[in-house]
Amino acid sequence: MDFVSLFITDFIAQLQSPTLAFLIGGMIIAALGSELVIPESICTIIVFMLLTKIGLTGGIAIRNSNLLDMVLPALFAVITGIGVVFIARYTLAKLPKVRTVDAIATGGLFGAVSGSTMAAGLTVLEEQKIPFEAWTGALYPFMDIPALVTAIVVANIYLNKRKLKEAGDSAMQESFSKQAVAAGDYPTTRQEYLSQQKDPGENKVKIWPIIEESLRGPALSAMLLGLALGLFTQPESVYKSFYDPAFRGLLSILMLVMGMEAWSRVGELRKVAQWYVVYSVIAPFIHGLIAFGLGMIAHYTMNFSMGGVVVLAVIASSSSDISGPPTLRAGIPSANPSAYIGASTAIGTPVAIGLCIPFFVGLAQAIGG
């Protein structure tokens, strides 16, 4: 009973934090028809600064810590990112009126990481004075890239198999309809037809271009830049005088923008199956709980902090809102952006920031005291 009351009390307290308040405020003013517009260029600069700061923090921390401490959390981040894609492939894709390729793309976006959600989670932990490893921000690419690569590979394998099946079935029907043609002129089995097609190697999905596309994305580029600068230079002075003091103010503006963006995207979900709404509400909690459980293994075996467990859960519950969509648009062009972007931005991100962050912080505090 003490566990439940402690969890509920902390959960309600988290909902009142400034970070979440700005997100909710953005949604409210958008719903009321506010004409407030924050230029896209300003948002781009804010995102760059936030992710650079996170990268700098991680780089400085890695330089001053034992790399072996990162191995298990990084491995769990990879497993979670890949696992989320397969969860969507075999759950969301099986629901009525949901196209398989759209479900896989949605899984890829939910398996990838939202830099803004991670920034919000780190801020809440700092506000609550919950200790965590400074390098946890560096777990971002270990979950983000495997999720996007897996989604694109799985989607293209599915599309290639379907294309070959349809071509084989079409050839079989054509061969049966042409009775006057000599028996040797047409394939008599589907396998024979497929063997006459172009080299199967031409249908293989190339992994490296996908990874390269992800690394060049604006979000990951900014964070990796900060990570490299933190590792190989001495940026402490500019970090303490500029990036660290400005972090929370910039994050509050970004949360306001994301709230307005989320409300504007709600209409996109009307174009697709309503199961995306259900998935977008439930999936962040499921993904986060999987990562939380894996993080607890690292906690008991590698002394990974409870704050670090929360960070791992938060990035797992997030869905990419910057680098993920263009990567998936290029890698899975046949997928419907209204499905995976609408599910992520309109519902997934607000749920991850507004509900999952306080949920996992409360869960960690209830378990770890």
C-alpha positions in Angstrom: 0.0 0.0 0.0 2.9 2.4 0.8 4.4 1.6 -2.6 1.1 2.5 -4.4 0.6 5.7 -2.4 4.2 6.8 -2.9 3.9 6.2 -6.6 0.6 8.1 -7.1 1.9 11.0 -5.0 5.1 11.3 -7.0 3.2 10.8 -10.3 0.9 13.7 -9.6 3.8 15.9 -8.5 5.6 15.2 -11.8 2.6 16.4 -13.8 3.1 19.9 -12.3 6.7 20.2 -13.3 7.6 23.2 -15.6 8.7 21.0 -18.5 5.4 19.2 -18.7 3.4 22.3 -18.0 4.7 24.0 -21.2 3.8 20.9 -23.3 0.2 20.9 -21.9 0.0 24.7 -22.3 1.0 24.4 -26.0 -1.7 21.9 -26.6 -4.3 24.1 -24.8 -3.6 27.3 -26.7 -3.6 25.4 -30.0 -7.0 23.9 -29.1 -8.3 27.4 -28.4 -7.2 28.6 -31.8 -4.2 30.7 -30.9 -2.3 32.2 -33.8 1.0 32.0 -32.0 3.7 30.9 -34.4 7.4 30.2 -33.5 9.5 30.2 -36.7 10.9 26.8 -37.8 14.4 28.3 -37.9 14.2 29.1 -34.2 13.0 25.6 -33.3 15.9 24.2 -35.4 18.4 26.2 -33.4 16.9 25.2 -30.1 17.0 21.5 -31.0 20.6 21.8 -32.1 21.6 23.5 -28.8 19.7 21.1 -26.6 21.2 18.0 -28.3 24.6 19.5 -28.4 24.4 20.1 -24.7 23.3 16.5 -24.1 26.2 15.3 -26.3 28.7 17.5 -24.4 27.5 16.2 -21.1 27.9 12.6 -22.3 31.2 13.2 -23.9 32.7 14.9 -20.8 31.3 12.1 -18.6 32.6 9.3 -20.8 36.1 10.9 -20.8 36.1 10.8 -17.0 34.4 7.3 -16.5 34.9 3.6 -17.2 33.7 2.6 -20.6 32.9 -0.9 -19.4 30.0 0.6 -17.3 28.3 1.5 -20.6 28.5 -1.9 -22.2 25.4 -3.5 -20.7 23.1 -0.4 -20.9 24.2 0.2 -24.5 23.4 -3.5 -25.4 20.0 -3.2 -23.8 19.3 0.0 -25.7 20.1 -1.9 -29.0 17.9 -4.8 -28.0 15.0 -2.5 -27.1 15.2 -0.5 -30.3 15.1 -3.6 -32.5 12.5 -5.3 -30.3 10.1 -2.4 -30.6 10.0 -2.8 -34.4 9.1 -6.5 -34.1 6.5 -5.8 -31.5 4.7 -3.4 -34.0 5.2 -5.9 -36.8 3.4 -8.7 -35.0 0.8 -6.7 -33.1 -0.2 -3.4 -34.8 0.2 -5.0 -38.3 -2.3 -7.7 -37.3 -5.1 -5.2 -36.4 -8.0 -4.5 -38.8 -7.4 -1.8 -41.6 -3.7 -1.5 -40.7 -1.3 -1.9 -43.6 1.7 -4.0 -42.6 4.2 -1.6 -44.1 2.7 1.3 -42.2 2.8 -0.7 -39.0 6.5 -1.5 -39.5 7.3 2.2 -40.2 5.4 3.1 -37.0 7.4 0.6 -35.1 10.6 2.1 -36.5 9.6 5.6 -35.4 8.6 4.4 -31.9 11.8 2.4 -31.6 13.9 5.5 -32.5 14.5 8.2 -30.0 13.1 11.6 -29.4 15.9 14.0 -28.4 13.3 16.4 -26.9 11.7 13.7 -24.8 15.1 12.6 -23.6 16.0 16.2 -22.7 12.7 16.5 -20.8 13.4 13.3 -18.9 16.9 14.5 -17.9 15.6 17.8 -16.8 12.9 16.2 -14.6 15.6 13.9 -13.0 17.7 17.0 -12.2 14.7 18.8 -10.8 14.0 15.8 -8.5 17.7 15.6 -7.6 17.7 11.9 -8.7 21.3 10.9 -9.6 22.0 9.3 -12.9 25.1 8.7 -15.0 25.9 11.8 -17.1 26.7 9.5 -20.1 23.2 8.1 -20.3 22.4 10.6 -23.1 25.0 8.8 -25.2 22.6 5.8 -25.3 20.6 7.7 -27.9 22.3 6.3 -31.0 22.4 2.8 -29.6 18.6 2.6 -29.7 17.8 5.1 -32.5 19.9 3.7 -35.4 19.2 -0.1 -34.8 15.4 0.7 -34.7 15.4 2.7 -38.0 17.7 0.2 -39.7 15.5 -2.7 -38.6 12.3 -1.1 -39.7 13.6 -0.3 -43.1 15.1 -3.8 -43.6 12.0 -5.6 -42.3 9.7 -3.4 -44.4 11.7 -4.0 -47.6 11.9 -7.7 -47.0 8.2 -7.8 -46.6 7.6 -5.7 -49.7 10.0 -7.8 -51.8 8.4 -11.0 -50.7 4.9 -9.6 -51.5 6.1 -8.4 -54.9 7.6 -11.7 -55.8 4.5 -13.6 -54.7 2.2 -11.4 -56.7 4.5 -11.7 -59.8 4.6 -15.5 -59.4 0.9 -15.8 -59.0 0.4 -13.6 -62.1 2.8 -15.7 -64.1 1.0 -18.9 -63.1 -2.4 -17.5 -64.2 -1.0 -16.3 -67.5 0.6 -19.7 -68.2 -2.7 -21.5 -67.6 -4.6 -19.1 -69.9 -2.3 -19.7 -72.9 -3.2 -23.3 -73.7 -2.0 -23.0 -77.3 1.5 -22.2 -76.5 4.1 -25.0 -76.3 4.6 -26.4 -72.8 8.2 -25.4 -72.7 7.7 -21.7 -73.4 6.2 -20.8 -70.0 7.1 -21.8 -66.5 5.0 -24.6 -65.1 5.6 -23.8 -61.4 5.9 -20.7 -59.3 9.4 -21.7 -58.3 10.4 -22.1 -61.9 9.1 -18.6 -62.7 11.0 -17.0 -59.8 14.2 -18.7 -60.9 13.9 -16.9 -64.2 13.6 -13.5 -62.6 16.4 -11.1 -62.0 19.1 -11.9 -59.5 17.6 -12.1 -56.0 20.7 -10.1 -54.8 19.3 -7.1 -56.5 16.4 -7.0 -54.0 18.7 -7.0 -51.0 18.4 -4.1 -48.7 21.7 -2.3 -48.2 22.4 -1.5 -44.5 25.1 1.0 -44.6 23.2 3.7 -46.6 20.5 3.6 -43.9 23.0 4.0 -41.1 24.7 6.8 -43.0 21.4 8.5 -43.5 20.6 8.3 -39.8 24.1 9.6 -38.8 23.6 12.6 -41.1 20.2 13.4 -39.6 20.1 16.8 -37.8 19.3 15.4 -34.4 21.9 12.7 -34.3 24.5 14.9 -35.9 24.1 17.6 -33.3 24.3 15.1 -30.4 27.3 13.2 -31.9 29.1 16.5 -32.5 28.6 17.4 -28.8 29.7 13.9 -27.8 32.9 14.2 -29.9 33.7 17.7 -28.5 33.2 16.5 -25.0 35.4 13.5 -25.5 38.3 15.0 -27.4 38.4 18.7 -26.3 38.0 20.7 -23.2 34.6 22.5 -23.6 33.9 22.9 -19.9 34.1 26.7 -19.9 31.6 27.2 -22.7 29.5 24.4 -21.3 29.1 26.0 -17.9 28.7 29.6 -19.1 26.3 29.0 -22.0 24.9 25.6 -22.7 24.0 24.5 -19.2 22.3 27.8 -18.0 20.2 28.1 -21.2 19.1 24.4 -21.3 15.9 24.6 -19.3 14.7 27.8 -20.8 15.2 26.6 -24.4 13.6 23.2 -23.5 10.4 25.0 -22.2 10.1 26.8 -25.5 10.5 23.6 -27.4 7.9 21.9 -25.2 5.4 24.7 -26.0 6.1 24.2 -29.7 5.7 20.5 -29.5 2.4 20.9 -27.7 1.0 23.0 -30.5 2.5 20.7 -33.1 0.9 17.7 -31.4 -2.6 19.2 -31.4 -2.2 20.2 -35.1 -1.3 16.6 -36.0 -4.4 15.0 -34.4 -6.3 15.5 -37.6 -3.9 13.3 -39.5 -4.9 10.3 -37.6 -8.5 10.6 -39.0 -7.0 9.5 -42.3 -5.9 6.1 -41.0 -7.2 3.3 -38.8 -8.1 4.3 -35.3 -6.0 1.5 -34.0 -3.0 3.9 -34.3 -4.6 5.9 -31.5 -4.7 2.9 -29.2 -1.2 1.9 -30.1 0.2 5.4 -29.6 -1.2 5.5 -26.0 -0.3 1.9 -24.9 3.0 1.3 -26.8 5.1 4.0 -25.0 4.3 2.4 -21.6 5.1 -1.2 -22.9 8.3 -0.1 -24.6 9.4 1.8 -21.5 8.6 -1.1 -19.2 10.6 -3.5 -21.3 13.6 -1.1 -21.1 13.0 -0.5 -17.4 13.1 -4.2 -16.8 16.4 -4.5 -18.7 17.7 -1.5 -16.9 17.0 -3.1 -13.6 19.1 -6.1 -14.7 22.0 -3.6 -15.3 21.2 -2.0 -11.9 21.6 -5.2 -10.0 24.6 -6.6 -12.0 26.5 -3.5 -13.0 25.4 -1.0 -10.3 23.6 1.1 -13.0 21.8 3.9 -11.2 18.0 4.0 -10.8 18.2 7.4 -12.6 20.0 5.7 -15.5 17.2 3.1 -15.5 14.6 5.9 -15.8 16.6 7.5 -18.7 16.7 4.1 -20.6 12.9 3.7 -20.0 12.2 7.2 -21.1 14.1 7.0 -24.4 12.4 3.7 -25.1 9.0 5.2 -24.5 9.8 8.1 -26.8 9.3 8.2 -30.6 11.6 10.1 -33.0 10.2 13.5 -34.0 13.2 15.0 -35.9 15.6 12.6 -37.7 13.3 9.5 -37.8 10.5 10.8 -40.2 12.8 11.8 -43.1 14.8 8.6 -42.7 11.7 6.5 -42.9 10.3 8.6 -45.8 13.4 7.8 -47.8 13.8 4.1 -46.7 10.1 3.1 -46.8 8.5 5.4 -49.4 5.4 3.3 -49.8 4.5 3.8 -46.1 1.9 6.4 -45.2 3.4 9.3 -43.3 0.0 10.3 -41.9 0.0 6.9 -40.0 3.5 6.8 -38.4 4.1 10.6 -38.1 0.6 11.3 -36.9 0.8 8.5 -34.3 4.1 9.7 -33.1 3.7 13.5 -33.0 0.0 13.8 -32.1 -0.2 11.2 -29.4 3.1 9.2 -28.8 5.2 12.2 -27.9 2.7 13.9 -25.5 2.1 10.5 -23.8 5.9 9.9 -23.5 6.6 13.3 -22.0 3.4 14.0 -20.1 2.7 10.5 -18.7 5.7 8.1 -19.2 8.3 10.4 -17.6 6.4 10.9 -14.3 5.4 7.2 -14.4 8.9 5.9 -14.6 10.3 8.4 -12.2 7.6 7.5 -9.7 8.2 3.8 -10.3 12.0 4.2 -9.8 11.4 6.2 -6.6 8.9 3.7 -5.3 11.3 0.8 -5.9 14.5 2.4 -5.0 13.3 4.6 -2.2 
